[in-house]
Amino acid sequence: MAPKPPRKQSVNMGKGARKRDEDSGTEVGEGADEWAVSKATVRPPDQLDLTDAELKEEFTRILTANNPHAPQNIVRYSFKEGMYKPIGFVNQLAVHFSQVGNLVPKDSDEGRRQHYRDELAAGSQESAKVVFSDAEILEEDEEPKEAEMEAGSQTDIPMAEVAEKVAEEELMSAKQPKERKLTNQFNFSDRASQTLNHPLRDRECQMEPPPRTNFSATANQWEIYDAYIEELKKQEKTKEKEKTKTPVAKKTGKMAMRKLTSMESQSDDITKVSQAAKIVERMVNQNTYDDVAQDFKYYEDAADEYRDQEGTLLPLWKFQNDKAKRLAVTALCWNPKYNDLFAVGHGSYDFMKQSRGMLLLYSLKNPSFPEYIFSSESGIMCLDIHVDHPYLVVVGHYDGNVAIYNLKKPQSQPSFRSSAKSGKHTDPVWQVKWQKDDMDHNLNFFSVSSDGRIVSWTLVKSELVHTDVIKLKVEGSTTEVPEGLQLHTVGCGTAFDFHKEIDYMFLVGTEEGKIYKCSKSYSSQFLDTYDAHNMAVDAVTWNRYHTKVFMSCSSDWTVKIWDHTIKTPMFIYDLNSAVGDVAWAPYSSTVFAAVTTDGKVHVFDLAINKYEAICNQPVVAKKKTKITHLEFNPIYPIIIVGDDRGHITCLKLSPNLRKMPKEKKGQEVQKGPAVEIAKLDRLLNLVREVKTKT
Amino acid sequence: MTEVEETLKRIQSHKGVIGTMVVNAEGIPIRTTLDNSTTVQYAGLLHQLTMKARSTIRDIDPQNDLTFLRIRSKKHEIMVAPDKEYLLIVIQNPCE
């Protein structure tokens, strides 16, 4: 078929060209070539012009299984050889279409599982079919029976019931998942009903809340300490109660306690501020008298260095009270325990104008108002404070009575009082002094009076019992008188002082100017007599250090210093005015001070100047006031001076007045009574030598 | 009772004293010589200060206790004396 193949070829070519050039749409149409009768070959304009030789060339076509799209020279890097190497075999697989199917092989797990499931389902269906078939059989059986028993209309229901029952049983026994009945609006309808819901109501009830109070406290170290202390006190109290009181007494005690507590709550609360008020008053006073307080504490007169040997007295506080304005200061005494507390006795020295008396106790801390006030009907002439019991003050009155005031009990009346029955003096009591407690630990004091008696009073079971110690007799005054009328003229004692060491020995000064040395044990005789003064002896005091030396002062303007073994005085000083009082200084055996009625205070220091005072200073404002008494403070370098107007002035001693023996170079400063005694001894020896010479 | 009253009177009439007041444990003034507003102010402030001062003293040594408190300012001096239940406050102008 030579002619045809070229035609065919050409046709094929044409077809091939058609196939190849699919997008050339210049052909007439598909499948029309066989029906075209034309012999002339129609050549498309763009067909290749090939020569016959080229046309005859055979092209072989091979069908291979090679994927034309697969790459032919894939090269991979070989790490082993370290170079790129062509891969020998290239995958020629070309996937044209893939789809994931859901066919599972029978033998795989999934397959077997499915199969098993299917079998079960099929099995149940079959059993159900069997049941239903049985039910049908049953139905058939029952029908005639039931038809006999009941009416025909009811047969359906029992049958259905039976069927349902059986079906249910079967289903329950099989334990299979139920065949879900597909619900649609044709075979299923929802039927719902709602029960009546009771309306909910809140029911509440509330009680009265328990009463509440806010409590807050701190637990500090000191609060804990306080609690412990209280507990301790309670325990001690209960112990005491158990010891002392009986059960009956306990009850009364409790009742009393209850009454007390109720009373306390009722009483005005302001009483509890008393302590605070006192403190504040002192503070206020301290502020007002601030400069005075500073002076008292710290001021030392620097001018004393230039004054040779003289000293001065610096006025500090002035104490006065309205109630005691008209009364003279008749007695002064410092409290032995509390160094800022002193007692002042007010009365009158005037024989004609006798009025009431007052006992005031002042503290330096409060110059404006006394700490304690006691008033009495009769003027107070003397007072003394007990050394061991600083709250006991014994007082001697102008009317001869003695009284003891207890500062602990704030009554205005004395705790104990003598009376005419109990042996009071018939004349004013000029001096009282506490003594040591007697054998039975009873308080004991002595008093001297113008009636010539020196009486020892003892406080026995809250009563004053008196014992006449001595009756002062004036020697040589008993004139010769018929025996029945022997008058014993009695000397009037005006002052006395007990020896510091020798307990039983004491000195008495009289109005006649004599000083008697007496003993407590001898009631009728004197140990010694000194013709001391021309007028009444106002004061007698033993030296605090030197046991032999004492001093006396009188209204005859003189102050005399004695050695009790010698009848004549060692030193005599004339002060140009009646001397009201003398006192030894507590810090030196050679220093003493005297006050006169012309309002001056004289301070002497025998170690410095034996003949003259080293200080001579008017103290009171008005010239006519007389200074009546003087006292040195045991600790502070101050003196208090009382005058007849009822004022008390406190003065500070300048350094010159307080000179202590100078320290010799290299030697220790010796302090103490021995030094003082030695000092005075030297002076006395000098005087004695002089005397013996003359 | 009268003794305390007298003491307070004396304090009030003392030289330089501007006012006194008594305050109870809760800081409420019981007695005063100043006007109400000043009193209330003083009472409240000083009460706290006193408590603090007392607490300080006692913390350092529980056996110790505060006796009084003085505050000196340019114009005057305030003195506080605490008691177990009460507080006594005095304002004084110390004449210098």
HADDOCK unambig.tbl for C-alpha pairs under 7 A between the chains (distance, minus, plus):
assign (segid A and resid 221 and name CA) (segid B and resid 59 and name CA) 6.11 0.50 0.50
assign (segid A and resid 221 and name CA) (segid B and resid 62 and name CA) 6.67 0.50 0.50
assign (segid A and resid 222 and name CA) (segid B and resid 58 and name CA) 5.62 0.50 0.50
assign (segid A and resid 222 and name CA) (segid B and resid 59 and name CA) 6.09 0.50 0.50
assign (segid A and resid 222 and name CA) (segid B and resid 62 and name CA) 4.48 0.50 0.50
assign (segid A and resid 225 and name CA) (segid B and resid 62 and name CA) 6.40 0.50 0.50
assign (segid A and resid 271 and name CA) (segid B and resid 1 and name CA) 5.25 0.50 0.50
assign (segid A and resid 271 and name CA) (segid B and resid 4 and name CA) 6.24 0.50 0.50
assign (segid A and resid 273 and name CA) (segid B and resid 83 and name CA) 6.76 0.50 0.50
assign (segid A and resid 273 and name CA) (segid B and resid 86 and name CA) 6.48 0.50 0.50
assign (segid A and resid 274 and name CA) (segid B and resid 4 and name CA) 5.31 0.50 0.50
assign (segid A and resid 276 and name CA) (segid B and resid 81 and name CA) 5.32 0.50 0.50
assign (segid A and resid 276 and name CA) (segid B and resid 82 and name CA) 6.46 0.50 0.50
assign (segid A and resid 276 and name CA) (segid B and resid 83 and name CA) 6.04 0.50 0.50
assign (segid A and resid 276 and name CA) (segid B and resid 88 and name CA) 6.44 0.50 0.50
assign (segid A and resid 277 and name CA) (segid B and resid 7 and name CA) 6.70 0.50 0.50
assign (segid A and resid 277 and name CA) (segid B and resid 8 and name CA) 6.65 0.50 0.50
assign (segid A and resid 277 and name CA) (segid B and resid 88 and name CA) 6.88 0.50 0.50
assign (segid A and resid 279 and name CA) (segid B and resid 81 and name CA) 6.97 0.50 0.50
assign (segid A and resid 280 and name CA) (segid B and resid 81 and name CA) 6.34 0.50 0.50
assign (segid A and resid 281 and name CA) (segid B and resid 11 and name CA) 5.79 0.50 0.50
assign (segid A and resid 287 and name CA) (segid B and resid 94 and name CA) 5.77 0.50 0.50
assign (segid A and resid 288 and name CA) (segid B and resid 94 and name CA) 5.96 0.50 0.50
assign (segid A and resid 288 and name CA) (segid B and resid 95 and name CA) 6.98 0.50 0.50
